[in-house]
Amino acid sequence: MLILPTPIPAGNSPIRIPRSKAAAMRLLLETVQRGSRYWTGGVLPTEKALRLAEKFAERYAIDVSAATRSRHKARGISNATLICYPENENTFTPLRWWLLVTPGTGKVWEEESLLDTGQRRERLTWGEQYVLVYLQHERKQGSGRHWTWCIQDAHYADLEAAMRQHASAHGGKDRQERQDGLERLIAAIRRMPGFHGIRRQQWALFTLAENCWDRTHKTPWDGWPQKIPYVDKRQPVYHRPEPLRLDVLVRIQARRIQASALPGSFSILP
């Protein structure tokens, strides 16, 4: 969750910043779900983000109204959407960005190397942590397919290895320290955004850890999670009543850098 001044200053940029990482992931998912399945993205210093947004607005019309987007769709012209969120929620930099594009024609196809998130090797990703997939529901949930986020394979393998290590460790004078390590790992996994695909993997990791514990310890452990939070889709994607806009984010980040550089400064809040 972004820590911001209250009230949030008004901005001029058409690009609004989601209120949290989970909200940003939800916005990406819903934008793809509505038809913007082609994408490109990257990471850049926050102070360079306004120039990127201006370039995309000039070339790909990311700032046009809903009515203009409807006309573009009717004429077979692609619509483009820019979504941004800071990788580090405390320093507000660097900034992750995704340009999402609908099927059609336009300059964006000539100037950008767009990936198709419906293709396995081109899926939309959040760094090396998460990947957006078109997942099959279980039969008891209707067996339909839907977009959801999952933990990427390599990251999941690392989590599996860490779970085995911490859940199997025991004995000696450092037993309490090793148990604390398991608690910290479980807490970190519980904090992951509760999308359907991620939740399935979280439960699988906890089941793996519990099995490892039971095989290597004589007494059971009562620290296993009984529930995992869902992503609450009733929550707004953006801050209210005033959304955080990209130009305001850049200003706040610049002020925090200046404040942190002052001799004897203990606060980086604007």
C-alpha positions as CSV (number, residue, x, y, z in Angstrom):
1,M,0.0,0.0,0.0
2,L,1.3,3.4,-0.9
3,I,1.8,5.9,2.0
4,L,0.7,9.3,0.7
5,P,0.0,12.8,2.0
6,T,-3.6,13.5,3.0
7,P,-5.4,14.8,1.1
8,I,-3.7,13.6,-2.1
9,P,-2.8,16.7,-4.2
10,A,-4.7,17.1,-7.4
11,G,-2.7,16.3,-10.6
12,N,-3.0,16.9,-14.3
13,S,-1.7,13.6,-15.7
14,P,-4.4,11.3,-17.3
15,I,-2.5,8.4,-15.8
16,R,-3.9,7.3,-12.5
17,I,-1.8,5.1,-10.1
18,P,-3.6,2.2,-8.3
19,R,-3.8,2.4,-4.6
20,S,-1.9,-0.9,-3.9
21,K,0.0,-3.7,-5.7
22,A,-3.0,-5.9,-5.5
23,A,-5.1,-3.1,-7.0
24,A,-2.6,-2.7,-9.8
25,M,-2.6,-6.5,-10.5
26,R,-6.4,-6.4,-10.5
27,L,-6.5,-3.5,-13.0
28,L,-4.1,-5.4,-15.3
29,L,-6.2,-8.5,-15.1
30,E,-9.4,-6.7,-15.8
31,T,-7.9,-4.7,-18.7
32,V,-6.7,-7.9,-20.4
33,Q,-10.1,-9.5,-19.6
34,R,-11.8,-6.6,-21.5
35,G,-9.8,-7.3,-24.6
36,S,-6.4,-5.7,-24.3
37,R,-4.5,-8.9,-24.6
38,Y,-1.4,-7.5,-26.4
39,W,1.3,-5.9,-24.3
40,T,4.8,-4.6,-23.7
41,G,6.3,-3.3,-20.6
42,G,9.4,-2.5,-18.6
43,V,10.9,-0.7,-15.6
44,L,12.2,2.9,-15.5
45,P,13.2,5.6,-12.9
46,T,10.0,7.3,-11.7
47,E,11.4,10.7,-12.8
48,K,11.3,9.6,-16.4
49,A,7.8,8.3,-16.4
50,L,6.1,11.5,-17.5
51,R,8.1,11.6,-20.6
52,L,7.1,8.0,-21.4
53,A,3.4,8.8,-20.8
54,E,3.7,11.9,-23.0
55,K,5.3,9.9,-25.8
56,F,2.6,7.2,-25.6
57,A,-0.2,9.8,-25.5
58,E,1.2,11.5,-28.6
59,R,1.8,8.3,-30.6
60,Y,-0.8,5.8,-29.3
61,A,-3.5,8.1,-27.9
62,I,-3.5,6.5,-24.4
63,D,-5.3,9.6,-23.0
64,V,-8.4,9.7,-25.3
65,S,-11.9,9.6,-23.9
66,A,-14.1,6.5,-23.7
67,A,-16.2,7.8,-26.6
68,T,-13.1,8.0,-28.8
69,R,-12.0,4.5,-27.8
70,S,-15.5,3.2,-28.9
71,R,-15.1,4.9,-32.3
72,H,-11.6,3.4,-32.6
73,K,-12.9,0.0,-31.8
74,A,-15.7,0.3,-34.4
75,R,-13.1,1.3,-37.1
76,G,-10.7,-1.5,-36.2
77,I,-8.2,0.8,-34.7
78,S,-6.3,-0.5,-31.6
79,N,-6.8,1.2,-28.2
80,A,-3.8,1.5,-25.9
81,T,-3.7,1.8,-22.1
82,L,-0.8,2.6,-19.9
83,I,-0.7,1.2,-16.3
84,C,2.1,2.1,-13.9
85,Y,3.0,1.1,-10.3
86,P,6.2,1.7,-8.2
87,E,8.2,-1.4,-7.6
88,N,9.3,-0.1,-4.2
89,E,6.2,1.3,-2.3
90,N,8.4,3.2,0.1
91,T,10.7,5.0,-2.3
92,F,8.2,5.2,-5.2
93,T,10.9,4.1,-7.6
94,P,11.6,2.4,-10.0
95,L,8.3,2.4,-11.8
96,R,6.9,-0.7,-13.5
97,W,4.8,0.0,-16.6
98,W,2.7,-2.0,-18.9
99,L,1.2,-0.8,-22.3
100,L,-1.9,-2.9,-23.0
101,V,-3.3,-2.9,-26.5
102,T,-6.5,-4.2,-28.1
103,P,-6.6,-6.1,-31.5
104,G,-6.7,-3.8,-34.6
105,T,-4.3,-1.6,-36.5
106,G,-2.3,1.5,-35.7
107,K,1.1,3.1,-35.1
108,V,1.5,1.0,-31.9
109,W,1.9,-2.1,-34.0
110,E,4.6,-0.5,-36.1
111,E,6.7,0.9,-33.3
112,E,6.3,-1.6,-30.4
113,S,7.2,-5.3,-30.2
114,L,3.9,-6.5,-28.7
115,L,3.4,-9.8,-27.0
116,D,0.2,-11.9,-26.9
117,T,-0.6,-12.7,-23.2
118,G,-2.8,-15.6,-24.5
119,Q,0.4,-17.4,-25.7
120,R,2.3,-19.4,-23.1
121,R,5.7,-17.9,-23.9
122,E,4.4,-14.3,-24.1
123,R,2.3,-14.0,-21.0
124,L,2.0,-10.8,-19.1
125,T,4.3,-10.8,-16.1
126,W,5.0,-8.8,-12.9
127,G,8.8,-9.0,-12.8
128,E,9.9,-12.5,-11.8
129,Q,7.2,-13.0,-9.3
130,Y,3.8,-13.4,-11.0
131,V,2.3,-14.2,-14.4
132,L,-1.2,-13.7,-15.8
133,V,-2.7,-17.0,-17.0
134,Y,-6.0,-18.2,-18.5
135,L,-6.8,-20.9,-16.0
136,Q,-9.3,-23.7,-16.0
137,H,-11.8,-23.6,-13.0
138,E,-12.2,-26.8,-11.0
139,R,-15.4,-28.8,-11.8
140,K,-17.1,-27.8,-8.6
141,Q,-16.6,-24.1,-9.6
142,G,-18.2,-24.6,-13.0
143,S,-15.2,-25.7,-15.1
144,G,-15.1,-22.4,-17.0
145,R,-11.9,-20.6,-17.9
146,H,-10.8,-17.3,-16.4
147,W,-7.9,-14.9,-16.2
148,T,-6.0,-15.0,-12.9
149,W,-2.5,-14.4,-11.5
150,C,-0.1,-17.2,-10.6
151,I,3.3,-17.4,-9.1
152,Q,5.9,-17.9,-11.8
153,D,7.5,-21.3,-12.0
154,A,11.0,-20.4,-11.0
155,H,9.8,-18.3,-8.0
156,Y,7.4,-21.1,-7.0
157,A,10.3,-23.6,-7.1
158,D,12.3,-21.3,-4.8
159,L,9.4,-21.1,-2.4
160,E,9.0,-24.9,-2.4
161,A,12.7,-25.4,-1.6
162,A,12.5,-22.8,1.2
163,M,9.4,-24.5,2.7
164,R,11.1,-27.9,2.7
165,Q,14.2,-26.4,4.4
166,H,12.3,-24.5,7.1
167,A,9.7,-27.1,7.8
168,S,12.2,-30.0,8.1
169,A,14.7,-28.1,10.3
170,H,14.6,-29.1,14.0
171,G,16.6,-29.9,17.0
172,G,19.5,-28.3,18.7
173,K,19.8,-25.0,20.5
174,D,18.5,-23.0,17.5
175,R,15.2,-24.8,17.2
176,Q,13.2,-21.7,18.1
177,E,15.2,-19.6,15.5
178,R,14.4,-22.2,12.8
179,Q,10.7,-22.2,13.8
180,D,10.7,-18.4,13.6
181,G,12.1,-18.7,10.0
182,L,9.1,-20.9,9.1
183,E,6.7,-18.4,10.6
184,R,8.3,-15.5,8.6
185,L,8.1,-17.5,5.4
186,I,4.5,-18.4,5.9
187,A,3.6,-14.8,6.8
188,A,5.4,-13.6,3.6
189,I,3.4,-16.1,1.4
190,R,0.1,-15.1,3.1
191,R,0.8,-11.5,2.1
192,M,0.7,-12.4,-1.6
193,P,-2.3,-10.9,-3.4
194,G,-5.1,-13.4,-3.0
195,F,-6.1,-14.1,-6.7
196,H,-7.5,-17.5,-7.4
197,G,-4.3,-18.9,-9.1
198,I,-2.0,-17.6,-6.3
199,R,-4.3,-18.9,-3.6
200,R,-4.2,-22.5,-5.0
201,Q,-0.4,-22.3,-5.0
202,Q,-0.3,-20.9,-1.5
203,W,-2.4,-23.8,-0.1
204,A,-0.1,-26.2,-2.0
205,L,2.9,-24.7,-0.4
206,F,1.4,-24.8,3.1
207,T,0.3,-28.5,2.6
208,L,3.9,-29.3,1.4
209,A,5.4,-27.6,4.5
210,E,2.9,-29.4,6.9
211,N,3.8,-32.8,5.4
212,C,7.5,-32.1,5.7
213,W,7.0,-31.0,9.3
214,D,5.0,-34.1,10.2
215,R,7.7,-36.4,8.7
216,T,10.5,-34.8,10.6
217,H,8.9,-33.8,14.0
218,K,7.3,-35.9,16.7
219,T,4.9,-33.2,17.7
220,P,2.5,-31.2,15.5
221,W,2.8,-27.5,15.0
222,D,-0.2,-25.1,15.4
223,G,1.1,-22.3,13.2
224,W,-0.4,-23.4,9.9
225,P,-2.8,-20.8,8.3
226,Q,-6.5,-21.6,8.5
227,K,-7.4,-19.1,5.8
228,I,-5.9,-16.9,3.2
229,P,-7.2,-13.4,2.4
230,Y,-8.9,-12.9,-1.0
231,V,-8.5,-9.9,-3.2
232,D,-11.6,-7.9,-2.3
233,K,-13.0,-6.7,-5.6
234,R,-15.4,-4.4,-3.7
235,Q,-12.5,-2.2,-2.9
236,P,-11.7,0.7,-5.3
237,V,-8.8,0.4,-7.6
238,Y,-7.8,4.1,-7.1
239,H,-7.6,6.4,-4.0
240,R,-10.7,8.3,-3.1
241,P,-11.9,11.0,-3.4
242,E,-8.8,12.1,-5.3
243,P,-6.9,9.5,-7.3
244,L,-3.1,9.6,-7.3
245,R,-1.9,10.8,-10.7
246,L,1.4,10.2,-12.3
247,D,2.6,13.8,-12.1
248,V,1.8,13.9,-8.4
249,L,3.7,10.6,-7.8
250,V,6.7,12.0,-9.6
251,R,6.6,15.2,-7.4
252,I,6.2,13.3,-4.2
253,Q,9.1,11.0,-5.1
254,A,11.4,13.9,-5.9
255,R,10.5,15.6,-2.6
256,R,11.3,12.5,-0.7
257,I,14.7,12.2,-2.3
258,Q,15.4,15.8,-1.5
259,A,14.3,15.4,2.1
260,S,16.3,12.2,2.7
261,A,19.5,14.0,1.4
262,L,19.2,16.9,4.0
263,P,21.7,16.6,6.8
264,G,20.1,15.4,10.0
265,S,16.8,14.6,8.2
266,F,14.9,11.7,9.7
267,S,11.7,11.9,7.6
268,I,11.2,11.4,3.9
269,L,7.6,12.3,3.9
270,P,6.8,15.4,1.8
